């Protein structure tokens, strides 16, 4: 426990005692040190006594006897003082331990943010927070618990593959066998979560997950030969199959929206928007995989209505209405914004953030990363898509202005998280054309935006 916990109004006196003993306030050092006088106190007394005795030997016998009696008396007093200080030291140590355990927070003359920062370090999500849009979207699917257990086992391998040099292939194999065991033993529960009209497709995906070319059995063989490239390819294929099967298990929202929000458009699943971005200054986009440079480029964004139904629903409706066609883009620090904040389109949707581990979003409420709160759809992903804040209140999102977030760990805070994590309504991720984002300059335009998938999941309010 932090030594700062002793600095309360009751602990100020203890600080003076500890300072008198010239001891550190760090509890382990205080308890571990020898109490009372320094280690060489006896030798110092003997030296002093010899000096007194030599001096007094030149005096009369009566004077020597008096001196001798004085020495005995002084030594006796010193012994009592030593014993008293030793007992006092034990009492001080007990009081400090009791104070650290029982003293309530917050303490006077102490900055509580110190403890919050410590908690944030304990909950540091640097190794587990999704770092790609694909991973964030997979983790956000509200699927069967057995499928989530399979997914978690496989996702662990993604982190193990990052380990340089000697990779823990034994642990990877154990993770795959655990996933395979769950898939085999819980087959009926997994397939029973798939709607009747999708049973056939669900059965095909299930078979492919176990024994297909990119299935779990093949993944085990790739791990056994200890080829990280084969493991990475096989893992990606298995996770794609898992995500497809999970999406079949999630035909709609897993929660009921508050009645006051039924007046907004809502997306009850996933949707895909395709943007065509155009250069207007005569420059070109350079494809990452080679090819001829062009003045236009395509970006694909997946909208997640499972975690942000109102925000993604409003955005999908704006796309269908053609609101973003011809809108200019402007670049800011780590973001590319649509330059339409003054246009009066769309609904004024409340800030919408679903906390990790919860089953429904919070509205008009931000998250505190310092307290260990993380969103299901994190902003700290390169290519995350979110709505800007409303010009009048941060409790609401802008009706139509959105931005692409260009995450950069070098400019991030504790645990590798964005300083704005949990403060915006994130509703999707760029899954195609991420290489285009850093090439966009202020003044480039959205030539067109189209909802290519998910229109059947868009529910529009009755405006009659």
matplotlib code that plots the C-alpha trace (Angstrom):
import matplotlib.pyplot as plt

x = [0.0, 1.2, 3.2, 1.1, -1.7, -0.1, -0.3, -3.6, -4.5, -4.0, -0.8, 1.0, 2.2, 3.5, 5.4, 7.2, 8.1, 9.4, 11.4, 12.8, 14.0, 15.4, 13.6, 11.9, 8.1, 8.2, 6.6, 8.9, 12.0, 10.4, 9.4, 12.7, 15.2, 16.7, 14.7, 16.1, 19.8, 22.3, 23.9, 27.2, 25.7, 27.3, 30.8, 30.2, 29.2, 32.2, 34.6, 32.9, 33.1, 36.8, 37.5, 35.6, 37.4, 40.9, 40.1, 38.7, 41.7, 43.7, 41.3, 40.6, 39.2, 36.0, 35.7, 36.3, 33.6, 31.2, 32.1, 31.7, 28.3, 27.4, 28.4, 26.3, 23.4, 23.9, 24.2, 21.0, 19.2, 20.5, 19.2, 15.8, 15.8, 16.9, 14.2, 11.6, 12.6, 12.6, 9.0, 8.1, 9.4, 7.2, 4.2, 5.0, 5.2, 1.9, 0.2, 1.5, 0.3, -3.1, -3.4, -2.6, -5.2, -8.0, -7.8, -10.6, -10.1, -9.6, -6.9, -6.2, -3.1, -3.1, -3.9, -6.4, -5.4, -2.3, -4.4, -6.5, -3.4, -2.2, -5.5, -5.3, -1.9, -3.3, -6.1, -3.7, -5.4, -2.3, -2.0, -5.7, -7.4, -8.3, -5.8, -7.5, -11.0, -11.6, -10.7, -12.8, -15.8, -15.4, -15.3, -18.4, -20.7, -23.3, -23.1, -23.6, -21.4, -19.8, -18.8, -17.3, -15.3, -13.9, -13.2, -11.3, -9.1, -8.2, -7.7, -5.1, -3.0, -2.9, -1.1, 1.2, 2.3, 3.6, 6.2, 9.6, 12.1, 10.9, 7.2, 5.1, 3.7, 2.8, 0.4, -1.0, -1.7, -3.5, -5.6, -6.7, -7.5, -9.5, -11.5, -11.9, -13.2, -15.8, -16.9, -17.3, -19.0, -21.3, -22.4, -26.1, -26.0, -24.0, -26.3, -29.5, -28.6, -28.9, -32.4, -34.2, -34.0, -30.2, -29.6, -28.2, -25.6, -24.8, -24.2, -21.8, -19.8, -19.7, -18.2, -15.8, -14.6, -13.8, -12.4, -12.3, -9.2, -8.9, -10.4, -9.1, -7.6, -5.5, -4.5, -3.2, -1.0, 0.4, 1.3, 3.0, 5.4, 6.2, 5.7, 4.5, 3.3, 1.2, -0.2, -1.1, -2.9, -4.7, -5.7, -7.1, -9.2, -10.5, -11.4, -13.3, -15.4, -16.0, -17.2, -19.5, -21.1, -21.5, -23.2, -25.8, -26.4, -27.1, -30.1, -30.9, -30.2, -29.7, -31.3, -34.3, -33.8, -35.2, -38.6, -37.5, -35.0, -37.4, -37.9, -34.4, -33.3, -31.5, -29.4, -30.1, -27.0, -24.1, -23.9, -21.2, -20.6, -18.4, -16.8, -15.2, -12.6, -11.4, -8.3, -9.2, -5.7, -4.4, -2.5, -3.1, -3.6, -0.9, -2.2, -0.3, -0.3, 1.1, -0.8, -1.4, -2.0, -5.5, -7.3, -9.9, -9.7, -12.2, -12.7, -15.0, -16.4, -18.4, -21.1, -21.8, -25.4, -25.0, -23.1, -24.2, -27.6, -28.7, -25.5, -25.0, -28.7, -28.6, -25.4, -26.8, -29.9, -27.7, -25.7, -28.9, -30.1, -26.9, -25.9, -22.2, -21.9, -19.6, -18.7, -15.1, -12.7, -10.4, -7.4, -6.7, -4.4, -4.9, -8.3, -10.0, -13.3, -16.2, -16.4, -20.2, -20.6, -22.8, -25.3, -28.6, -29.1, -29.8, -30.9, -29.3, -28.4, -27.2, -23.7, -23.8, -21.1, -21.3, -18.9, -17.0, -18.8, -22.2, -25.2, -26.5, -25.1, -24.9, -26.4, -25.1, -22.3, -18.6, -16.3, -13.4, -10.4, -8.5, -11.1, -10.6, -13.7, -13.3, -15.8, -16.7, -15.9, -12.6, -11.4, -7.8, -7.8, -6.4, -9.4, -12.0, -15.1, -17.0, -19.3, -18.0, -19.5, -22.5, -21.6, -24.0, -23.4, -20.9, -23.8, -24.9, -23.2, -23.2, -26.2, -23.9, -20.3, -18.1, -14.4, -11.8, -9.5, -5.8, -4.6, -0.9, 0.5, 3.3, 0.7, -1.4, -1.7, -1.7, -1.9, -1.6, -5.1, -6.1, -6.6, -10.1, -11.0, -14.6, -15.5, -17.0, -19.7, -17.6, -19.9, -17.6, -14.2, -12.3, -11.8, -10.8, -8.6, -6.8, -3.7, -5.7, -6.4, -2.9, -2.9, -6.1, -5.4, -7.6, -9.8, -10.2, -13.9, -16.2, -17.4, -20.0, -21.0, -23.2, -24.7, -23.8, -24.9, -27.2, -30.2, -32.4, -31.2, -32.1, -35.2, -36.7, -39.0, -42.6, -42.5, -46.1]
y = [0.0, 3.5, 5.3, 8.4, 6.8, 7.8, 11.5, 12.2, 14.7, 11.9, 10.8, 14.2, 13.5, 10.1, 11.9, 14.0, 10.9, 9.1, 12.2, 12.3, 8.7, 9.7, 6.8, 6.5, 6.7, 3.6, 1.0, -2.0, 0.0, 1.3, -2.2, -3.8, -1.4, -2.0, 0.1, 2.5, 3.6, 2.9, -0.5, 0.8, 2.5, 0.1, 0.7, 4.4, 4.2, 2.1, 4.6, 7.4, 5.5, 4.8, 8.4, 9.4, 6.7, 7.8, 11.4, 10.6, 8.3, 11.4, 12.6, 11.4, 8.0, 9.6, 11.4, 8.2, 6.4, 9.2, 9.1, 5.3, 5.6, 8.3, 6.1, 3.2, 5.5, 7.0, 3.5, 2.4, 5.4, 4.7, 1.2, 2.3, 4.9, 2.3, -0.1, 2.7, 3.7, 0.1, -0.3, 3.1, 1.9, -1.2, 0.9, 3.3, 0.4, -1.0, 2.4, 3.0, -0.4, 0.2, 3.7, 2.5, -0.3, 1.6, 5.2, 6.3, 8.0, 10.7, 11.9, 15.4, 17.0, 14.2, 14.2, 11.4, 11.3, 9.4, 6.4, 6.7, 6.6, 3.6, 1.8, 2.8, 1.1, -2.0, -2.1, -1.1, -2.4, -1.9, -5.7, -6.5, -3.5, -4.2, -2.5, -3.2, -2.5, -6.2, -7.3, -4.6, -5.5, -9.2, -8.6, -6.4, -9.1, -10.1, -13.8, -17.1, -17.5, -20.7, -18.9, -16.1, -18.6, -20.1, -16.6, -15.6, -18.7, -17.9, -14.2, -15.1, -16.6, -13.2, -11.7, -14.7, -14.4, -10.9, -12.4, -12.1, -15.0, -18.1, -18.1, -20.2, -22.7, -25.1, -22.5, -21.8, -25.4, -25.6, -22.6, -24.2, -27.5, -25.7, -24.0, -27.3, -29.0, -26.3, -26.4, -30.2, -30.6, -27.6, -28.1, -28.3, -25.0, -23.2, -24.2, -23.7, -20.0, -19.6, -18.7, -21.4, -19.8, -19.6, -23.1, -24.6, -21.8, -22.1, -25.9, -25.3, -22.7, -24.9, -27.8, -25.4, -24.2, -27.7, -29.4, -26.9, -25.7, -22.8, -24.7, -25.5, -28.9, -27.4, -24.6, -27.2, -28.7, -25.3, -24.7, -28.1, -27.2, -23.9, -21.8, -18.3, -17.3, -20.4, -19.9, -16.3, -17.2, -20.1, -18.1, -15.3, -17.8, -19.4, -16.1, -15.0, -18.2, -17.6, -14.0, -15.2, -17.8, -15.2, -12.8, -15.5, -15.8, -12.0, -11.2, -8.0, -5.8, -7.7, -5.0, -2.7, 0.9, 3.5, 4.6, 8.3, 7.2, 5.3, 8.5, 8.2, 6.0, 2.9, 0.2, -3.2, -4.9, -4.2, -2.1, -1.2, 2.3, 2.8, 6.2, 7.5, 10.2, 12.5, 14.8, 18.2, 19.8, 17.6, 15.2, 11.4, 8.6, 5.9, 2.3, 0.4, -2.8, -1.1, -0.1, 3.2, 6.3, 7.7, 10.9, 8.8, 6.1, 3.9, 3.5, 0.9, 1.4, -1.1, 0.4, -1.4, -1.1, -3.7, -1.2, 2.1, 1.7, 5.3, 6.9, 4.3, 4.5, 8.3, 8.0, 5.3, 7.4, 10.5, 8.3, 7.1, 10.7, 11.7, 14.2, 13.5, 13.5, 16.4, 17.3, 18.6, 17.0, 18.8, 17.5, 18.1, 16.6, 12.8, 13.2, 13.8, 15.6, 16.2, 19.9, 20.2, 21.1, 24.0, 22.1, 21.3, 17.7, 14.6, 14.0, 15.4, 12.0, 11.8, 10.7, 6.9, 4.7, 1.1, 0.2, -3.1, -5.8, -4.1, -5.2, -1.8, 1.7, 4.6, 7.9, 11.4, 9.8, 9.6, 6.9, 7.4, 5.4, 6.3, 4.3, 1.3, 1.9, 1.0, 1.1, -1.9, 0.2, 1.9, 5.1, 4.0, 2.2, 3.5, 4.3, 4.4, 6.4, 8.6, 11.6, 15.0, 16.7, 18.9, 22.6, 23.4, 20.4, 17.6, 15.4, 15.2, 14.3, 16.5, 15.8, 15.1, 15.9, 12.8, 12.0, 9.3, 8.9, 8.4, 6.7, 7.2, 5.4, 8.0, 10.6, 8.4, 8.3, 5.6, 2.1, 3.3, 4.8, 8.0, 10.9, 11.2, 7.5, 7.1, 10.8, 10.3, 8.2, 5.6, 3.7, 1.9, 1.2, 1.5, -2.1, -1.2, 1.6, 2.4, 3.2, 6.0, 7.9, 9.4, 10.6, 12.7, 16.4, 19.3, 20.2, 16.7, 15.8, 12.8, 12.3, 9.8, 7.7, 4.6, 2.1, -1.1, -3.5, -3.3, -1.3, -4.2, -3.6, 0.1, 1.0, 4.5, 6.2, 6.9, 10.6, 10.9]
z = [0.0, -0.8, 1.9, 1.1, 3.0, 6.3, 5.5, 7.1, 9.8, 12.3, 10.6, 10.8, 14.3, 13.2, 10.5, 13.1, 15.1, 12.1, 11.1, 14.6, 14.2, 10.8, 9.3, 5.9, 5.8, 3.6, 5.8, 4.8, 5.8, 9.0, 10.2, 9.0, 10.7, 14.1, 16.6, 19.2, 19.4, 16.5, 16.4, 18.0, 21.0, 23.5, 22.2, 22.3, 26.0, 26.8, 25.2, 27.1, 30.4, 29.9, 29.3, 32.4, 34.4, 33.3, 34.1, 37.5, 38.5, 39.1, 41.7, 45.3, 46.2, 47.3, 44.1, 42.2, 44.1, 43.5, 39.8, 39.7, 41.3, 38.8, 35.9, 37.2, 37.6, 34.1, 32.5, 34.3, 33.0, 29.5, 29.7, 30.7, 27.9, 25.4, 26.5, 26.3, 22.8, 21.7, 22.9, 21.4, 18.0, 18.1, 18.9, 16.1, 13.6, 14.8, 14.6, 11.0, 9.8, 11.5, 10.0, 6.5, 6.7, 8.4, 7.4, 5.1, 1.7, 0.6, 3.0, 3.9, 2.2, -0.3, -4.0, -4.7, -8.3, -7.2, -6.3, -9.4, -11.5, -9.7, -10.3, -14.0, -14.1, -12.5, -15.1, -17.9, -21.1, -23.2, -24.0, -24.3, -25.8, -29.5, -31.8, -35.1, -36.3, -37.2, -33.6, -32.0, -34.2, -33.4, -29.6, -29.9, -31.3, -28.6, -29.3, -27.5, -24.4, -25.8, -29.0, -26.9, -24.9, -28.2, -29.5, -26.3, -26.5, -30.1, -29.5, -26.8, -29.6, -31.4, -28.4, -28.0, -31.6, -30.8, -28.5, -30.2, -30.5, -28.6, -29.0, -26.6, -29.1, -26.3, -24.8, -28.3, -28.8, -25.4, -26.4, -29.6, -28.0, -25.4, -28.1, -30.0, -26.8, -26.2, -29.9, -29.8, -26.4, -26.8, -30.4, -29.7, -27.6, -30.3, -33.1, -31.1, -30.9, -34.7, -36.0, -37.8, -41.3, -40.9, -39.5, -42.7, -43.0, -39.3, -39.6, -42.6, -40.7, -37.6, -39.7, -41.4, -38.0, -36.8, -39.9, -42.7, -44.5, -42.1, -39.1, -35.6, -36.6, -39.3, -36.9, -34.4, -37.2, -38.1, -34.4, -34.2, -37.1, -35.3, -38.3, -37.1, -40.6, -41.1, -37.5, -38.2, -41.5, -40.0, -36.9, -39.0, -41.0, -37.9, -36.3, -39.5, -39.3, -35.6, -36.4, -39.1, -36.9, -34.1, -36.4, -37.2, -33.4, -33.1, -35.3, -33.4, -30.4, -27.1, -25.1, -25.1, -26.0, -23.5, -24.7, -25.2, -27.8, -30.0, -32.0, -33.5, -36.4, -35.1, -36.7, -35.1, -36.4, -38.7, -41.8, -44.3, -45.8, -48.9, -49.3, -52.5, -51.6, -54.4, -54.6, -55.9, -56.1, -58.9, -56.7, -56.5, -54.0, -54.1, -53.6, -50.9, -52.9, -56.0, -59.1, -60.9, -58.7, -59.0, -58.0, -56.2, -53.5, -51.7, -47.9, -46.3, -42.9, -40.8, -38.6, -35.3, -34.3, -31.6, -29.4, -30.8, -32.4, -32.3, -33.5, -36.3, -37.3, -37.6, -39.7, -41.9, -42.7, -43.5, -45.9, -47.6, -47.9, -49.6, -47.0, -47.3, -51.0, -52.0, -48.4, -47.9, -45.4, -43.1, -41.2, -37.6, -35.0, -35.3, -37.0, -40.4, -40.0, -42.3, -42.9, -42.3, -38.7, -39.5, -41.6, -40.0, -41.0, -39.0, -35.4, -32.3, -30.8, -27.2, -26.5, -26.7, -25.2, -24.2, -21.3, -21.6, -19.6, -19.8, -21.9, -23.0, -23.8, -21.5, -22.7, -22.0, -19.9, -20.6, -19.2, -16.8, -18.1, -14.8, -12.9, -15.3, -17.5, -21.1, -24.0, -26.1, -29.2, -28.3, -29.9, -29.6, -32.9, -36.2, -38.4, -35.7, -36.8, -34.3, -34.2, -33.2, -30.1, -30.5, -30.6, -27.7, -25.3, -25.0, -23.8, -27.4, -30.6, -33.7, -35.9, -38.9, -38.4, -38.0, -38.0, -38.8, -35.8, -36.7, -33.5, -32.7, -29.6, -29.4, -28.5, -26.2, -22.5, -19.8, -21.1, -24.7, -24.7, -26.4, -24.0, -25.4, -24.8, -23.7, -24.5, -28.0, -29.7, -31.6, -34.0, -36.5, -37.9, -41.2, -42.5, -46.1, -47.4, -44.1, -46.2, -47.8, -44.5, -44.0, -47.7, -47.2, -47.1, -46.1, -49.0, -50.4, -50.8, -50.2, -53.8, -52.6, -49.6, -50.0, -47.6, -49.4, -46.6, -43.6, -44.9, -43.8, -40.3, -40.3, -38.4, -39.1, -36.8, -37.7, -38.8, -39.6]

ax = plt.figure().add_subplot(projection="3d")
ax.plot(x, y, z, "-o")
ax.set_aspect("equal")
plt.show()
